[in-house]
Amino acid sequence: MRRNRSIPSAPVVPVLIYPDVRAAVSWLTDAFGFSERVRIGEDHRSQMRVGNGAVIIGDVRDQRRAPRPGEVTHSVMVRVGDAAAHCERARRHGARILTEPTDFPYGERQYEAEDPAGHRWTFSETLDDVHPEAWGGELLDRGQ
């Protein structure tokens, strides 16, 4: 892939719509520890760094809208070093914690949160390297 400083280098970049881009950037920075990479207009878009990944925060316009109450159309998973500490930080900043940090047989500790705009986030801490067959999965990409 060619480098372009105008777009995040991550191979997959979710674009999430928020009613107030600047408020979303501030909240995501405080609650989840993201950092703003590029600001586009005063309240149009923002590229945010999330570890080695990225997410773009977009404004409401035309057919784009934030999630509606009672709907779950997506969830973004983010890997973190300490799910319990991350959960407490998010809680302090008003995240709605949907599931507390839980250890799973596939080697991850995860919790799920909802941000003020209704976007769902799963934060995952790796506890152990577990082969998918050990918990009922099937590894198809043998290069992994």
N, C-alpha and C positions, 0 to 999 in steps of 0.2 A: 504494500500500500504506500502511496506517495504521501509525503508530509504536507499539511496545510495548516498553518497557525490559526486560520479562521474557523476551524471545526475541531471538536475534540478528537483525540487520536484513538479512542476506544472503538472497537469494531461494531458494537451495538450501543446505540444511544437513545434511550427512551425520551420522548417529548411529552411532557405532562402539562396540561392546561390548568391555569389558576386564575381566579377572578382578579387578583392583584399581584402582579409579578414581583414588585419590590417587597411587599409584605411576605410573600412566599420565600423569596431569597433570604430575607432576614430570619424568618422562622426556621428554615431548613439549615441555615448556618448555626443558629443557636441550639436547636433541638437535636439535630442529627450530625453536626460537625462537618457539613459540606462546605466548600469554599467556592466563591464566584470566580470564574475564569474570564468570561467575556460578557459585557453588558451591551445589549443591542437596543438602542433607544431608551427613553426614560422608563417606559413600562411595557415594552413589546416582548422582549425575550432576554433570557440569561442562560449562559452555559455554565454549569456547575461541575466542579471536580468532586468525585466521590472515590477516594482512594486512587486506584489506577483506572477507574471508570469515569463515566460522565452521565449527566442527565441535563436536558434542556427544559427550562421553565418557559412556557409560552402563555400569551395573553388570550383572553376570550375574544373571539371575533369570527364573523361568518358562521361556519358550522362547528367551530371549535368551542367546547364548553367543559367546565370542570365536572367531575362526577356529581350525579344527583343523589340526594339522600335515599338510602335503601338499595342502591345499585352497587354492584361490584363488577367492574369491567376489566380490571387488571390488578396486578400486584407487582411491585418491583422488588427484587431480592438484592440485598447489599451484604457483602461479607465484611465482618468486623472482627476485631481482635478479642473483645470481651463483651458478649451479648448482654450480660447482667448489668454491667456498668453503663453500657449504651442505652439500655432500657430505662434505667433510672434517670439518665440525662434527659431522654426524650420525655419521660413522665413529668419531670420538673418544669419542662417548657410547654406542657399542655397537650402532649400527644395522647390520643385515646389508645390505651394499651388493650388490644383485642385478645392476645394470648401472652401470658407471662413466659419468660425464658424456660424452655423445655428441652431436655436432652432426647434425641431421637436415635434409633438403632443404626442409622446410616452415618453416624459419627458427627452430627451437627447439633449445636444448641441454638435454638431459634426462638424469636419472639415476633409477634406481628403488631403493627401500630397503624393508626389512621391519623393523617395530618388534618389540620383545620379545614382544608378544601375537600376532604373525603378520599384522597388517594391512599391506597393501602401499600404498606411497606413491610417486607419480611427481612429481618436482620439475622444473619447466620454466622456463628462462630464455629470453626472446625475444632473438634475435640480429638479426632482420631482418623486415620486413613483406613476406611472400611471398604472392602471390595463389594460392589453392588450385589453379587450373588448371596452374600452373607445376610442380607435383609430382604431378599425377594426381587431385586432388580436384575437387569440383564445388561451387561456391558457390551455395546455394539461397536463402539469405536475403540479398537484394540491399540490405537496409538496413545491412548490415555492411561 
